[in-house]
Amino acid sequence: MTETTRTSNVHAAAFAEPADAAAWFARKLSVETDPSDVWADLKAGATDFVFADVRSAKDYERSHARGAISLPHREITPERMRAFPPDTHFVVYCWGPGCNGAAKAGAKLAALGFRVKEMIGGILTWEETERLPVERSC
């Protein structure tokens, strides 16, 4: 009886070379941030980015992350964005991992020449996982 060698599921695809992995993760971090980092910056008084809820205005009014402005992704147009200096940096969020509204907003903002990061996890992670403060109209 011969023993068969089984490759684990994790090893089924080769691990990246360290330099490739470093480049990948650096690139990923250039377009993503997380709720904890955003909140820490807001609490510290950071003013070097605009924190934007890109869901509908109605959803924003219902509940949004403290410190966020309402900037629905459907309303991101060249005309609307003239209200912001061209060197403005944005952090955008939507509902959560199952929502691509933040990706749509990020794509539009970047196409207009703005620097942008998506806050991973959206309002779901902000409020339910991280238990960070929200503002409600109710």
C-alpha positions as CSV (number, residue, x, y, z in Angstrom):
1,M,0.0,0.0,0.0
2,T,1.4,3.4,-1.0
3,E,0.8,6.5,0.8
4,T,-0.4,9.4,-1.4
5,T,0.7,12.9,-0.9
6,R,-2.1,15.3,-0.7
7,T,-1.6,19.0,-1.3
8,S,-3.6,21.1,1.0
9,N,-6.3,23.4,-0.5
10,V,-4.2,26.4,0.7
11,H,-1.2,25.1,-1.3
12,A,-3.2,24.1,-4.4
13,A,-2.2,27.4,-5.9
14,A,1.4,28.4,-5.3
15,F,2.1,31.1,-2.8
16,A,3.3,34.4,-4.4
17,E,7.0,35.3,-4.1
18,P,7.5,37.8,-1.2
19,A,8.2,40.7,-3.5
20,D,5.0,40.0,-5.5
21,A,3.0,39.7,-2.4
22,A,4.4,42.9,-1.0
23,A,3.6,44.8,-4.2
24,W,0.0,43.3,-4.3
25,F,-0.7,44.3,-0.7
26,A,0.8,47.8,-1.1
27,R,-1.4,48.3,-4.2
28,K,-4.5,47.0,-2.3
29,L,-3.9,49.4,0.6
30,S,-3.6,52.3,-1.9
31,V,-7.3,51.9,-2.7
32,E,-8.7,50.5,0.6
33,T,-8.9,51.5,4.2
34,D,-10.9,50.2,7.1
35,P,-13.5,51.6,9.6
36,S,-11.0,51.6,12.5
37,D,-8.5,53.7,10.7
38,V,-11.1,56.1,9.4
39,W,-12.6,56.5,12.9
40,A,-9.2,57.0,14.5
41,D,-8.4,59.8,12.0
42,L,-11.8,61.4,12.5
43,K,-11.4,61.4,16.3
44,A,-7.9,62.9,15.9
45,G,-9.3,65.7,13.9
46,A,-7.9,64.7,10.5
47,T,-9.0,67.0,7.7
48,D,-7.0,65.5,4.9
49,F,-9.9,63.5,3.4
50,V,-13.6,63.8,2.8
51,F,-15.5,60.8,4.3
52,A,-18.5,60.1,2.0
53,D,-21.5,57.9,2.3
54,V,-22.3,57.1,-1.3
55,R,-25.7,55.4,-0.7
56,S,-28.9,57.3,-1.5
57,A,-29.7,60.5,0.4
58,K,-32.7,58.7,2.0
59,D,-30.4,55.9,3.3
60,Y,-27.9,58.5,4.6
61,E,-30.6,60.3,6.5
62,R,-31.8,57.1,8.1
63,S,-28.4,56.2,9.4
64,H,-24.8,57.1,8.5
65,A,-21.3,57.0,10.0
66,R,-20.5,59.9,12.2
67,G,-18.4,62.4,10.2
68,A,-19.6,61.3,6.8
69,I,-21.2,63.6,4.2
70,S,-23.9,62.4,1.8
71,L,-22.5,62.0,-1.8
72,P,-24.8,59.4,-3.6
73,H,-22.8,57.7,-6.3
74,R,-25.5,58.4,-8.8
75,E,-25.0,62.1,-8.2
76,I,-21.2,62.1,-8.7
77,T,-20.9,64.2,-11.9
78,P,-18.3,66.7,-13.1
79,E,-20.7,69.5,-12.2
80,R,-21.3,68.3,-8.6
81,M,-17.7,67.6,-8.0
82,R,-16.6,71.2,-8.9
83,A,-17.6,72.0,-5.3
84,F,-14.4,70.2,-4.2
85,P,-10.8,71.3,-4.8
86,P,-9.1,69.0,-7.4
87,D,-6.6,67.8,-4.8
88,T,-9.4,66.5,-2.5
89,H,-8.9,62.9,-1.2
90,F,-12.1,60.8,-0.6
91,V,-12.9,57.8,1.5
92,V,-16.2,56.3,0.3
93,Y,-18.5,53.6,1.7
94,C,-21.8,52.0,0.9
95,W,-23.8,49.2,2.6
96,G,-21.2,46.5,3.0
97,P,-19.4,43.7,1.3
98,G,-22.3,42.8,-0.9
99,C,-22.7,46.3,-2.3
100,N,-20.7,47.8,-5.1
101,G,-21.8,51.4,-4.7
102,A,-18.5,52.4,-3.2
103,A,-16.7,50.8,-6.1
104,K,-18.9,52.7,-8.5
105,A,-18.3,56.0,-6.6
106,G,-14.5,55.3,-6.5
107,A,-14.4,54.6,-10.2
108,K,-16.3,57.9,-11.0
109,L,-14.2,59.9,-8.6
110,A,-10.9,58.5,-9.9
111,A,-12.1,59.2,-13.5
112,L,-12.7,62.8,-12.5
113,G,-9.1,63.0,-11.2
114,F,-9.7,62.6,-7.5
115,R,-7.7,60.3,-5.2
116,V,-10.1,57.8,-3.5
117,K,-10.1,54.9,-1.1
118,E,-13.0,52.5,-0.3
119,M,-13.7,51.9,3.3
120,I,-14.0,48.1,3.3
121,G,-17.1,46.6,5.0
122,G,-19.3,49.7,4.5
123,I,-21.8,50.9,7.1
124,L,-22.4,47.3,8.1
125,T,-18.9,46.8,9.4
126,W,-18.8,50.3,10.8
127,E,-21.9,50.0,12.9
128,E,-22.4,46.3,13.6
129,T,-18.9,44.8,13.7
130,E,-16.8,47.7,14.9
131,R,-19.6,49.4,16.9
132,L,-18.6,52.8,15.8
133,P,-20.9,55.8,16.2
134,V,-23.7,56.6,13.7
135,E,-26.1,59.5,13.3
136,R,-29.8,58.8,12.7
137,S,-32.7,60.9,11.7
138,C,-35.2,58.8,13.7
